[in-house]
Amino acid sequence: MLTIFIVASVWLGLAVVSTILANRLKISMALMEITVGAIAGFIFVKYFNPDFMQANSDWIKFMAGTGSVVLTFLAGAELDYHTIRNTFKEVTLVGLIGFLSPFAGCVLIAYYLLGWSFQSSLLAGVALSTTSMAVVYAVMIEYGFNKTKYGKGILGACFINDLGTVIALGIIFAPFTYKTIIFIFVAIVTFIIMPAITARLTKVYGHRTAAIRTKWILFVLFALGALALWSGSEAVLPAYILGMVLASSVARDEFFIRRLRTLTIGFLTPIYFLRAGFLVNLSVIFLTPLPFIILFVGKVITKIFGLYPVIGIFKESTKERWYYTLLMSTGLTFGSISALFGLTHNIIDQNQYSFLIAAVIASAVVPTLIANTWFLPEHLLEAPMADEEIPQLDGLNGSNNK
């Protein structure tokens, strides 16, 4: 236990440093955590023992995984049914193009420019087709866009984009078995009964016992996550849908959501983002940077060329178009999951995995940094909806909220 406490203190120390730097440099805290994690990983590999940080230990994986699952649930809970219904055409079209454009483009780039096998190229296309729900949602709540129609539309498009990625990964590589059928059936039943059970628990016990809703939601998230992993899917997918199902009830209690955000962003997601950066092998990237550059530029360019004209149909403001497009160009969770899937199933080798992971993480950092620096649609935050308490929460502010 002594070693675990020491390692945990180092991880959280890096999280504190990331928060201070994010505030000083006026950039997103999530992006700073990824950057600090990558620098820490390089230092430990070069000068110390990288195994000391236990980045691949089960307990760190569990902490990071829990952070991504709960953050994804919160992102789903932010969706407003009426907003999504009113912008259904926009969300669906942007999400589908956001998946198809980089998928097709990156498959061709990996196959013809990098000379990868067709299977490896397909895997690269899947991994680089994603949009990072974790990064986008962290940015949304950091600036207050999560309470605007504009921000809710982006989150909805992210879901459609990542749903396409998950389906593609399953159809192309993962076998459809009886486990998949069981998972889908149990998940659908759970989504149907969850609102009624949650409302009942809240009414009877919500104000009598300590954090009954938090315990209940975490229990369901872990149970569905376990079932998803058992079936060959990923734990974050049911988490997002569960958040959407409970959006009309749980999300109405701002005090409860604030407490759950504080737990998640103050403790869990720093491990997730720091670990994502820590796993990047910067030495390999420095020695042979060309494949990484080609994959990263390919992902971002194909996203921009596919999305900017489509988003222009729905958004007149130049800043809104570019901000929307650049945030949709990010990648992290499903991209890293897809790359790891390819490595563990011998679809790609270790070097290809390193290039893909580096490109995925770079796409989480660079487009978001550019978007927040030059294309932040500040005029949307001048509306009354932006005057929420959320930016005042301890741990949510990596940069100045407008």
N, C-alpha and C positions, 0 to 999 in steps of 0.2 A: 504493500500500500504506500510506503514511503516514496518509491519511484514514481508511482502514479500521481501522487500529489505534487511532486517536483515537476514532472512533465506538464501537468495541468497548469501549474503556476507559470511555466514558460509560455505556453500557448496563450493564456489570458494576459500575460505581460505583453506579448506581441499585439494582442487585441487593443490594449490600452495605448500602446505606441501608435498603432494604426489610427485610432480615434483622434489622438492629438495631432498627428500629421494631417489627417483629413480636414480637421478644423483649420489648421494653419494654412494649408495649401488650397483650401476651398474647393475640394473635390469630394466625390462620393466616398463614404466610408467603406462600402463593400469593395470598391475598386482598390482602395488603399490597402485593405486587408489582403486582397489577392497579391498585390505588388509586394507588400512586406513579407508575405508567405514565400513568394518566389525568391526574394533576396535572402531570407533566412535559410531556405533550402539550399541555395548555392553556397552560402557560408558554411553550413554544417557539412555539406558534401566535401568541400574543399579543405576545411581546416579542422573539423571535428568529426564525430561519429553521427551520421544521419539517422541511424537506428535509435539514437537517444530520444528523438522526438516521437517515436512510435507512431509515425503517420499511417502505417499500414496495420497497426494493431486493431483487434476487434473493437476495443472500447472507444478508440478515436474514430474509427469508421462509424460506430453506432452514434456517437455524439454528432458527427458531421451529418450523417444520414438523417438523424432526428431533426437537426436544424433545417435541412432542405425540405423535409416532409412538412413540418409545421409552418415554415415560411410559405410553402406552396399552398397549404390549407388556408392561410390568411389571405393569400392572393385571390383564391377562389371566393372567399367570404366577402371580399371587397366588391365583387361583381354585382351590379344591380340588374335584376331581371328586366325591368322596364327599359333601362338604358340599352342593354344588349338587344332587346326586341326592337327598339327604335333604330338601332344601328346594325341590324342583322346583316344587311347586304354588305356594309363596309367591313365589319368584323370578319365575315366569312371570306370575302374576296381577298382582303389583305392577308389573312391567315393562310389561305391556300397558295397564293402567289409567293408569300414569304417562305413557304416550304418548297414548292415546286421549282422555283427559279434557282436557288442555290443547290438543290439536290441534283438537278440535271447538269448545271454548270460545273459543279465540283466533281461529279463523276467523269465528265469529259476531260477536265483538267488533270485529275489524278491518272487517268488511263493514257491520255495522249502526251501530256507534258512531262509527267513524272515517271511514266512507264510502269505503273503498278498493274497488277493483275485485275481482271474484270471484277472479281469478288471483292478485292481490296478497294477498288475504286467505288464500288457500290457502297461499301461500308463508310468510306470517306464522304460520299455524298450524303448519307444519312447523318453522320456525325456533324457535318458542317451546315446542315439545313435548319438547325434548331434556332430558337430564340430563347434567351435565358430568362425564364420567369422569375428566378431568384433575384437576378441583378435588376431587372426592370421593376419588379415590385419594390425592392429596396429603394430604388431611385424615386419611384412614385410616392412612397410615404415620406421620404426625406424632404421632398419639395412640396408635398401637399396635393399632387396631381391625382392621388387615389380617390379624392372626394369630388373630382370633376368628371364631367361626361367625357372629356377628351382622354383622361387617364384610364377610365373604365373601358373605353373603346380599345386602347392599346393593350390592356390586360386581356380582353376578350380575343383580340387578334393573336396574341401570344399563345393562348390556349389552343386555338385552331391550328396554328403553326406546329406546336409541339405534339398535338394529337396526330397530325400527319406524319411526323417523325416516328412516333411510337408505332403507328400502324405499319409504316414502311419497314421498320426494323423487324416487326413480328412476321409480316408477310414474306419478306425476302430471306430472313435468316432463322427466325425462331419457329420451331414446329408448333402447329396447332394441334393440341392433344386434349384429352378429357380433362386435364388440369385447367386448361384455358376455359373450357365450358363451365366448370365448377366455379372458377374465379368470377367469371362474368355474371353467372346466376346469383351467387352470394352477394356480389357487389351491388347488383340492381336491387335485390331485396333490401339490402342495408340502406341504400339511398332512398328507397320508398318509405321505410319505417322510421328513419332517423329524425325527421322534423317533429313527428308526434312524440316520440320517446324523449327527445331532448327538451321539448316544451313541457312535458309532464315532470321530468326530473327538476327542471328549473322552477316550476310552480310549487312543487312539494318541498324540495330540498335546497333550492337556490340560495335562500337567505337564512338557512338554518345551519348548514354545515360548510366546512372550509373547501372552497374551490371545487365543488362537485362537477361543474360543467367542464372545467379544465381536465380533471381526471377522466371523465366520461369521454370527451373528445380524443384525448391522447390514447385511451384504451382502444377506441374504434380505429384510429389512425394506425396504431401498431398492429392490430389484428388484420386489417385490410392490407397493410404493408407486407405482413408475413405471408398472407395468402397470395398476394401479387408476386412476391419473390418465388414462392413455391411453384407458381404456375408458369414462371419464366418471364413475367412482366416486371415492372418496376414500382416501388412503393410510392413514388411521388404522383403517379397518375391517379389512383383513387383518392389521394389527398386533395388534389385540386377539385375534382368533381364533388367530393364531400363538402368542401368549402362553398362551392356554388349552391349545393342543395340547402345548406344552412344559412346562406347569405341573407335571406329575408327575415330570419329570426335571431340568430346569434349575433350577427353584425349590427343589429339595432342597439345592443347593449354596448355603448361606447366604452364604458368603464371596464367591462370584461375583456373587450378586444384590446384595450390599452395594456392591461396586465399581461395578456398573452403575448403581445408584441414585445413588452419589456423582457419577459422571460426568453423569448426567441432571439431577439436582436442583441440583448445584453449578454447572453450566455452561449446559445447554441450556434447561431449563424456565424459568429467570428471563427469558430473552429472549422466550419464548412468552407468559408472563403479562404482562410489562412492555409488550410490543408490543400485546397485546389491549387494555390500558388506554390506551395511547398513541393508538390509532386512534379513540377515542371523541371526537366533536366536541362538547365541553362547551358551546361557545358556542351552537350550535343548540338544545341541550337547555335551556339557560337562557332563551333567547328564547321558545321555544314548548314548554314542558315537558308540556303536557297529553297529547299522543299517547304520549310516553314513559311517563308515569305510568299511563295506561290499559293499555298493553301490558304493562308490568311487573307491575302489580297483577293484571291478567287472567291472566297466566301463573302467578303464585304461588297465587292464590286457586283457580283451576281445578285445579291440582296438589293443593292441600291438600284441597279438597272431594272430589276423586276418590280420593286415596290414604289419607287418615287413617282412614276407616272400614274400608278393606280391610286396611291394616297392623294395625289393631286386632284383626283375626281371628287374627293370628299372634303379636302382641306384647301382653302384659298391662301391662307397665310404661308409665306415661304418658310418662316421659322417653324411653324407647326408641321409642315411637310417634312422638313429635314430632321426635326427632332423625332418625329414618329418613325421615319425611315431608319435613322441611326440606332434608335433603341431596338427596333425589330432586327437589326443586324448583329445584335449581341448573341452570345452563346455561352453556355457553361454546363448546366446540370445534365440535360439529355445528351448534349454533345460528348461530355466526358463519360457518361454511362454507355453510350454507343461505342465509343473508342475502346473502353475497357471490355465491353462485350466482344468486340472483334479480336482483342488480344487474347482473352481467355479461351476463345473458340478457334484460335489459330487462323483467323481470317487475315490478320495483319501481324507483322512482326514487331519487335520492341522499338526499332527505330521509327517505323511508320507510326506506331502509337505515340512516341514522343513528339513527332512533328504535328500529329493531329491534336494532341492535348495542348501543345503550345499555341497552335492556331486558334483553338477553341477559347483558351484563356485570353489570348491577345484580343480576340473579338469581343470579349466581355469588358476589356479595359479601354481600348482605343476608341471605338465608336461612341461609348458613353461619355468619355472624357471630352471628345470633340463636341458632342451634343450639348453637354452641360456648360461648356465654355463659350461656344459661339452661337448656338441655336436654341437656347432655353426660351420657351414661349412665356415670358414673364407676364404678358398681358392677361393670360388665363388665370393667373394667381391673384389678380387684382379684384376678381369677382368675390362676392360674399362667401361662396363655398370654400374659398381658400383660407378663410379666417377660422380654422379649426384649432383644437388644442393639440393635435397630433405633433406638429413640429416642436412643441414644448417638452415632449417626453424625453426623459433622460435616456441617452443611448441611441436615439434615432437621428440625431443631428450630426452628420459628419461635416457638412458645409453649411453656410448661412442660408437659411430659408428666406425666400423672397416674400 
